[in-house]
Amino acid sequence: MKRSILGAVAAAFAFSLCSAGVFAAGPSVMKAPPAAPYKAVSSLVKLPDFIPGLGQLFVDPTTLPAGPFLGYDHDGKLVTTTYMIPLSMMKPDMDIKALKAPAGKVDHVEIAYNAGHPGVEEPHIHIILWNVPQSQESRVAK
């Protein structure tokens, strides 16, 4: 039940992003490493260079803690854009429809709770905008 509700929310979220026209692909982010001001997350906090499930992450440090975090597969292709929204930042009037998807096309959205990790220590929500179909998520699995 919980998963189907989250799935419905994610589908509505993806649709609203498409409707709002917020997708704007930038060639400087399509292949790793992205252009400045993005930096490898592993150079900013104690995390591995490649995180299974998210890929090799890059972020503009001025956007921390929320991001966007750009996730690349082992071939250097942008496959995810992840926002890590601390629960303390979430407000009733927060407009998550305005989240940017630098790769342009979003295939599906995943929303998950995270108790905290280096870089975003407090509990937060991961909003992952996938640029590849679910059948290709394995590109960042390991």
C-alpha positions in Angstrom: 0.0 0.0 0.0 2.8 2.4 1.0 4.7 1.7 -2.2 1.6 2.2 -4.4 0.9 5.6 -2.8 4.5 6.7 -3.3 4.3 5.4 -6.9 1.2 7.5 -7.6 2.8 10.6 -6.0 6.0 10.0 -8.1 4.0 9.6 -11.3 2.0 12.8 -10.6 5.3 14.6 -9.8 6.9 13.5 -13.0 3.8 14.5 -15.0 3.8 17.9 -13.3 7.5 18.4 -14.1 6.8 17.6 -17.8 3.8 19.9 -17.9 5.7 22.7 -16.3 8.4 22.5 -18.9 11.3 22.5 -16.4 13.4 20.1 -18.3 16.4 21.8 -19.9 19.3 19.6 -21.0 22.7 21.2 -20.8 25.4 19.5 -22.8 28.0 20.4 -20.1 26.3 17.9 -17.7 25.5 15.0 -20.0 28.9 13.3 -19.5 31.1 13.1 -16.4 32.7 15.1 -15.2 30.3 18.0 -15.5 31.6 21.5 -15.9 32.2 23.9 -13.0 30.7 24.6 -10.5 30.0 20.9 -10.1 32.5 18.9 -7.9 32.7 15.2 -7.2 30.8 14.5 -3.9 33.7 12.2 -2.9 36.0 15.2 -2.9 33.7 17.1 -0.6 32.7 14.5 2.0 33.7 11.1 3.1 31.8 9.0 0.6 33.0 6.6 -2.1 33.5 7.8 -5.6 30.7 5.6 -6.9 27.6 4.9 -4.8 25.6 1.8 -5.8 22.1 2.9 -6.7 23.0 6.5 -7.3 26.2 6.4 -9.4 29.2 8.7 -9.4 27.8 11.9 -7.8 28.6 15.5 -8.6 27.1 18.6 -6.9 27.4 22.4 -7.0 28.6 22.9 -3.4 26.5 26.1 -3.1 23.3 24.0 -3.4 24.0 21.8 -0.4 22.4 20.1 1.3 19.5 19.7 -1.2 21.4 19.5 -4.5 20.8 18.6 -7.3 23.3 15.7 -7.2 24.1 14.5 -10.7 24.6 10.7 -10.9 26.7 9.1 -13.7 27.0 5.4 -14.6 30.4 3.7 -15.1 30.5 5.0 -18.7 30.2 8.6 -17.6 26.6 9.0 -18.8 24.2 11.1 -16.7 21.4 8.7 -15.5 20.0 10.4 -12.3 19.4 13.7 -10.7 18.9 13.4 -7.0 17.6 15.9 -4.5 18.2 15.2 -0.8 15.7 17.4 1.0 16.2 17.5 4.8 13.0 16.9 6.7 13.7 20.2 8.5 13.5 22.1 5.2 10.2 20.5 4.2 7.3 22.9 4.5 3.6 22.6 3.7 3.9 25.3 0.9 7.1 23.8 -0.5 6.9 23.6 -4.4 8.8 20.5 -5.5 7.3 20.8 -9.0 10.1 23.3 -9.7 12.9 20.8 -9.3 15.2 20.9 -12.3 16.2 17.9 -14.3 19.5 18.8 -16.1 19.4 15.8 -18.4 16.2 16.9 -19.9 14.1 13.7 -20.1 12.8 12.0 -16.9 11.7 8.4 -17.3 10.5 7.9 -13.8 10.8 9.2 -10.2 11.7 7.4 -7.0 11.1 8.9 -3.6 12.8 7.3 -0.5 13.5 8.2 3.1 17.1 8.3 4.3 18.1 8.5 7.9 21.3 10.4 7.1 24.8 10.0 5.7 28.0 12.0 5.3 27.2 15.3 3.6 23.5 15.2 4.6 23.6 13.9 8.1 20.0 14.7 9.2 17.1 12.6 8.1 16.0 13.5 4.6 14.0 12.5 1.5 15.8 11.4 -1.7 13.9 12.4 -4.8 15.6 10.6 -7.7 14.8 11.7 -11.2 15.7 8.8 -13.4 16.8 9.5 -17.1 16.8 5.8 -18.0 14.0 3.2 -17.8 13.8 1.0 -14.7 15.2 -1.9 -16.8 18.5 0.1 -17.1 18.8 1.1 -13.4 21.4 -1.7 -13.1 23.8 0.7 -14.8 24.4 2.3 -11.4 23.6 -0.8 -9.2 27.3 -1.7 -8.5 
